[in-house]
Amino acid sequence: MSILVNRDTRLVVQGITGKTGTFHTQQCIEYGTKVVAGVTPGKGGQMWEDKVPVCNTVAEAVKEHGANASVIYVPPAFAADSILEAIEADIPLVICITEGVPVRDMAEVRRRLEFNDTKTRLIGPNCPGIITPGECKIGIMPGYIHKPGRVGVISRSGTLTYEAVWQLTQRGHGQSTCIGIGGDPINGTSQLDAVRMLNEDPDTDAIIMIGEIGGSAEEEACAYIKENVKKPVAGFIAGASAPKGRTMGHAGAIVSASGAGTAEAKFAAMEDAGVSIARNPSEIADALLRIYKG
Amino acid sequence: MNIHEYQAKHLLQEYGVPVPRGYAATNSREVETALSHLGDEMIVVKAQIHAGGRGKGTFTDGYKGGVKVVKTPEAAREAANHMLDNTLVTAQTGPEGRKVQTLYLTEGCDIEHEYYLAIVLDRETAQSVIIASTEGGMDIEEVADKTPEKLIRVSVCPNMGLRSHQCRQVAFALGFKGDQVKQFAGILTGVYKMFWEKNAMLVEINPLVTDKDGNLSALDAKVSFDGNAIFQHPDIGQLRDLNEEDPKEIEASKHNLAYIALDGNIACMVNGAGLAMATMDIIQSFGGSPANFLDVGGGANEDQVTAAFKIILSDPNVKGILVNIFGGIMKCDVIANGIVAAAKNVDMTVPLVVRLEGTNVEAGKKILRESGVALTPADSLAQAAEIIVEQVQSHS
C-alpha cells in the first residue's frame, strides 16, 4: 500500500484561507484527499468555500474533526510557529510546504522534534509534499502524473521528482508513495528516514532516491542501504556542474568552500551501496528498470 | 548575505567584542578624516571586498596586497590612493577581481599570538557549533586538514543557549590563563549573542589576537546572515552592498527569479531548483558549459519569462538558450504561450531550444511549432541538451 498517508488520512490545512492554501486545498480535494478542517487564527467557526470547517487552533481541528495529518501553507515568518503548534497538538504527520523559513527557526523546531514525548514526524519545509497515488495527495505536486504502484520515490526537489515520477508512469510503473523531503539545510525527515520507511513498507518493491549537492544526507542513506536494503534502489544527484560556495536555489544545495557535499562524493556513496546510478536526469526511471523488472 | 569586514567589526563592537579602532573611507576626503583620528602610530589599510585572501591579492595594475601595514600617515595615504577604485584579484575573486570602493583604516596592534574563533550553524546536528584553534591567522580548512587535533569544536543547543562552562571549556582549551579566560568568555558570549540574535550563518574571527599586554581583540572578521531572515533585521538588510553583486543577479531578484551567473555559454531557464541544477548538469554531460542557474519558480508567468530572457541575453557570453519546463499545476500550453510572447518581446539573437513536459504537453508543443518564433522544440531533456550543445558548437 504505502507509507505515512493513505485513504484514511484526515488532513487539516494550516493557512487554508490564504491564496496558496486555498488553491492547493482545492486541488487536493479534487484528487480525493480527505480535508477535514482548516486553521486560520481568528476565522474559527467559518466555512472555507462552503466545504471545510475553519478552526482557530490545530488542537481544535484534532479534537473536533479528528485530524491526523497537517499541511502548512503559512508565510515563512510564521511557519515554524505553525509547525510547533501542530507538534503540541500531537498530530502524527506534519508537512510544511513553505519556502524561505529562517534556518534558526528550523534549528529550534528540530530540537523540539527530538524530545521524547514528540509524536510528530515533520516533512519539509520547502518541499512539494507527499502523495500515495490514488489515495491521498498532500502538497503541491500535480496529481495526474502519478499512478498507483510499488515504487517509492524520495527527493529533495519538486520538479525533479515530477520528472522521475512521470518517467516511471510513462513506462507503466506506478508509485507506492512519493515523498519530497525539501531543499532546506535543516528539515524534519531525512533521506535516511524516508529510505528506512520505504524499505520496511511491504507494499514498496523498489526505491528511487533523488538527491542534491550539499550536506551528507545522501551519504548517510547510502550507508544504511548498503547494510539493510535488499530492494532495488536507483539514484540521481543534481548539481554536479555547480560551482563551490554558491547556493543553487535551494538553501541546502551548496558545496562548501572546503569541498564537502559534492555530487561526486554522493555518486560514489551510491555506487558503494550498490545503487543503480542515473548519470543524467532523463534516465532516472531507466536506471531503476535496469535492476527492477516490476 | 555577506557583509564587509568593517561592518562586521562595528556589529561585534556593539556586542562587546573589542576590535581595533578603525574608520571606513570611500574617497580621499574620508581617508584624511580617518587619518586625523588615527594619529602617527602604526596604521593598517584594508581593502573592503566580499572575498578572502586580500592580503595576498594583487591589483590589476600590478600593485601588490589588499592589506597594508604602514608606519606613517603619508604611507597610509599612498596605500589608500593605490587601492581605492582599483580592482583587486585574490584567490577567491576569480580572475576578473573585485573593484575596491571602500577602505577600512585601523590602528595597528602588536600581535603576541593569533587564534581562530568561529560559530557556524551545523546542518547535520541542527546546532550552532563553536570552532576554535590556537592556529589563527591561517586558512582554517588547512588546519582542519593537516592538524585536526588542533580544532576545538563545542556544540551549543539552540534551546539552552551558550553556557558559562562552555566558554570556560573553550578558553582553557586555547590555553588562556587568569584574566584572559574572563576576557575570552566575554568575547565568546558576545559573538554567540550576535550570531543568534541576528540569524547569522557564520561569524568568524580570524585572527583573534593577544597583544604584548595579554589583551584580546578581533583583528579580522567575516559574517554572513541567513537570507531568509533578513526581513526580521532591517538593520542588517541595510548593510547589503549591491556593488558586490552581479547586476544580473540583482535584476533577477527584483522579478523573484533565482539566477546565478556562471562562466559558460549555454543559458538555461528552468522551473524548480533541483531541475535547474539537473539541467546544468546535462548540458555539461553533453560537452557544453552552462552560463547560469535560473529557477523561474513553480508558477512562471509571461512577465517573469520575459524578464528572464532579457537577463539571460544581457550576458555577452551566451550563445544559446535551453528552456526546460515541467508543467505540473501550471499547464504546458499556458507556459508555451508565455514563452512565445516573451520570445517575441525580446530580440532573440541566439539559438533557442525548448523542452516541455507534463500537463497538456501536446497542446504546448503545438503552440511552439505554430508560433513563428525561431526555436527548436525537443521531446526529451537529453535531446534538448544535445541539440543546444550542437547548435552552439557549430555556431562558434
Interface residues (C-beta under 8 A of the other chain):
Chain A: Q27 P76 A77 G100 V101 P102 V103 R104 D105 M106 A107 E108 R110 R111 R112 I140 M141 P142 Y144 I145 S155 R156 S157 G158 T159 L160 T161 Y162 E163 W166 G183 P185 I186 I210 E212 I213 G214 G215 S216 F236 A238 G239 A240 S241 A242 P243 R246 M248 G249 H250 A251 G252 A253 A257 S258 A263 R279 N280 P281 S282 E283
Chain B: L121 R123 E124 A126 Q127 S128 E141 A144 C157 P158 N159 W196 N199 M201 D226 G227 N228 A229 F231 Q232 A258 I260 L262 V270 N271 G272 A273 G274 L275 A276 M277 A278 T279 M280 D281 I282 I283 Q284 S285 P290 F293 D295 G298 F326 G327 G328 I329 E357 G358 T359 S380 L381 A382
